[in-house]
Amino acid sequence: MYRVEALLLLCFCVMRRIFLSDAHLTGLSDPNQAFLVGFLDQCEAAEIYFLGDMFHFWWGRKGFRDPDYAPFLDAIERLRARGIIVRWVRGNHDFHLGPVIEEDLGVEVADSFELEVGGARILLVHGDEADRKLGYRLTRGLVRSRLFAGWMWLLGPRLAKKFGTALAGASRHDTSGQNGVLQAQAQWAEERFLEGVDVVVLGHTHAPGIQDLNGGTLVNLGDFSCSHTFLEIDQELALSKWESGQRHTVEQKSVL
C-alpha cells in the first residue's frame, strides 16, 4: 500500500512545476523569510523556479554565505537533497547571484529559461526586460557593468551590502506607477508570441494575473513578499496564494 502511494506521489511530482518571484528578503528579522522557508519545505514538485528578486538585494561572492539568509539557503539545500531541481532567473535586485548559489547549492541560473509543456512553449523571465524607459535602461546597464562589479568587490561583503541595500530602496512593496510597466510587459510578451512562444511567465511588477493577449497567454506571478502568490504548471496553469499553510487558487487556465 505504501509503495503504491509513493509511486503515485512520484508520478505527480514528475509533472509538477512551481514558479515564484519577488520575495525581496531583507534578513533574519524579516518574517517573510520563515514564511517562504515553510512554503518550500512542504513543496512537492519536480522543479522549482525563482523568477528573480528573491532578495531585496544580493551580491554573491565566492566563499561568503551571508548568515542573514541562512534559513532560505538551507531550505534550498533541502530541496536539492530531495532531488528537486531548482532554477533561478536573475532579477534586477539579485542579478549577481555568485558561486555560493550557483556552485555550492547547485542552482541553475540564467537570464531566462524556456520550457515545453504539452506542446506549448513557455518563456520564463523576470519582467524588467520590458521596461524600455531610458533612465531604467541606463541604470540597469550601469549596475551590471564591470566597473560596478569592481566597485562592489573593493567594498567587501559588509559595505557592499549596505551600499546595495541603499541603492535598492527602502520599500519592497511599492507598486505605484506600475501601469506603464504592465503595458510594456504586455507588448513585450506579444512580441515573443510572434517568435513562437505560447506562454510568457514573469514577475517584477507584483501584480498577479493571467491575461489572454494577441497570440498567447501572459502570466504575472505577483510577489511572494506580500500577496504570496505563485504559479503551478501541471496540465494547466494555476495561479495560487499560500495562506495559513494552505494553497488557495486565485486563477486557473487550461492552455497546454
N, C-alpha and C positions, 0 to 999 in steps of 0.2 A: 504493500500500500504506500509506504513512504517513498519507495523508488519510483512509483508511478507519479506521485505528486511532485517529486524532484524533477522528473523528466518534463512534466507539464510546465513547471516554473521555468526550466531551462529554455523550452521552446518559446515561451512568452518573452523572456529576456532577449533572446537572439534577435527578435524582430523590433524590440522597443528601443527608441532613442529619445533622450531628454535634452532640451535646449533651454538655457537661461542666460541672462546677462545683467549687467549694471547693478551688482550688489553694492559697489562703492564702499567696501570695507575700510574702516578707519583705524582699527586696532583692537586691543583686548577689551577696552571699555565699551566697545560698540556691541550692543546686544544682538545686532543682526548677524554677527559672526557665529554666535552659538545657534541662532535660528537656522542659518544656512547649513552649518555642520549637521544639525539634527535632520534636516531635509536630505542631505547627501547620504547620511548613514542608513537611511531607510530606502534609498533608491534601488530598484531592481530593474536594470537595463543592460543592454549590450554596450551602449555607448552614451557618454555624456559630453555635451558641447557647451563650453563657456564662450559666449559671443562678445567678450570684451568688457572692460571696466568692472571687473570683479573687485579690484581695489580702487579706492578713490585716488590713490597714487601709488605706483610701484616702479622702482628702478632696480632691476635684478643685477647682481654682480656675483662673480664666482666666489664660492666659499662663504657667502653671507646669507644665512637663513634667518630672516627677520623674526625675532621671537614674538613680536606683536601680532603676527599672523600664524603662529604655531597651530592653533586649533584647525584652521582651514587647510593648511598644508598637510597636517596629519590626516585630515579627512580624505584628501586626495590620495595619500599613500594607501589608505584603507580601501578606497575604490580600486586602485591598481592591484592591490593584493587579492581582491575578489575577482580579478580578471576583467574588470570593466575598462574599456578604452576611454581615455579622457583626451579631448581635443580642445584647443583654446584659440579663438580668433583674437588677434591683437585689437585692443580698443584705443581710444585717444587718451585714456588715463593709465593704461598698462601695456603700452606698445613695446617696452623693453623688458621682457619677462626674464631673460637671462638663464644661466646654466642650472641654477637650483631647480627651477620648474621644468625646463626643457630636458635636462640630462638626469639630474638626481631623482626627480619624481617621474620621469618617463612620460611627460605630457607632450603630445604632438601640437606644435604651434605654427600658425600661418596667418597671413592677412585675410585669407578666405578659404573655405572648403566647399567642395561640390559633391553631392550625393545623388545616387539614382535609386529611387524607391518606387516600386510598382510601375516602372516605366517613366516616371516623372523625374526631370532634372531639378534638383533643389540646390540653390546657391545660398551659402551662409556667409554673411559679412557683419561687421559691427554696425555700420549705418552712417558713420560720419563721412564716408566716401562721397555721399550725395550732396554734402554741404559745399557749394561752389562759391560761397562768398569770398571775396579776395582776402579780407582780413583773416578769415579762418584758414584759408589755404596757405597763406604766408606763415602763420603761426605753426600750423601742422608741419610744414616743411622745415622750419627752424628747429623745433624740438626733436625732430627725427634726424637732424644733421650730425655729421661727425664732430663739428665744433661744439654742439650742445653735449654730445656724449663725452667729449674730452673734459668739458667743464664739470659734468656730474662726477666723473672719475676723480678729478682733483679735489672735489669737495669731500669725498669719503662718504661712507654709509649714513652717518647721522646728519651731517649738514645737507647732503643731497636730499634726504628725506624731508627735512624742514623746508628746503627751497622748493622741492617739487610739490609738497602739500600746499604751500602758499600759492604756487602757480595754479594748482588745480582749483582753488577757490574754497570758500568755507562751506557752501551748501552743496549737498549731493542730491537734493530732492527738487531743486529748482527746475520747473518745466515751463516757465514763462517764455514767451517769444519763440515757441517751437513750431508754430503753424507753418512758417516758411520752410523749415527743415522737413516737416512732414510732407509738404507738397513736393519738395525736391527729392525726397526718398521715393515718392510715388513715380515721379518722372524717371528717376534713375532705374527703378525696377522695370518700368515699361521698356526702357532701352535694353535691358538684359533679356526680356521676353522676346524681343526681336532677334536676339542671338541664339534662341532655342531653349532658354531657361523657362521652366514652368512655374516654379515657386521661389520667391526670394524671402529669406528669413533674416531679420535684423533687429537691432535694439537701438540704443543711443538716445532716443527721444523720451523714453519712459512712458510711452503711450500705447498700451496693449490693444491689439485688434487684428482681425483678419479682413482683408479687403479684396474684392474682385476688381481687377483693373483690366485694361485693354491687353489681352494676350496672356494673362496669368494671374497668380494669386500672391499678394504681399502679406506677410505675417510680421507684425511688430511684437516682440516679446514683452514689451513693457519693462519692468525692472524687478529685481529681487532685493531692492533696498527699502521699498515702501509697500508696493502693491503685492510683492511676492508672487508674480505670475511667471509661468514657464510654459513651454510647448512640449507636447509628446507627439511623436510620429510613430504610428504602427501601420494600420491600414487606412488611417485618416489623420487629419490634423486636429489636435485637441489643445486649445489654449486654456490653461487651468490656473487656479490660485491655490497656494498652500497656506492653510489656516488651521490652527489648533490641531496640528498633526494629521490633517486630512486634506485630500485633493478635492477641489470644487471646480467643476467645469465652467468656464466662462463663455467659451465659444467653440464650436465644433464644425468641421467641414470635411466632406469627402471629395478629395481631388486626385487621389492616387489610383 
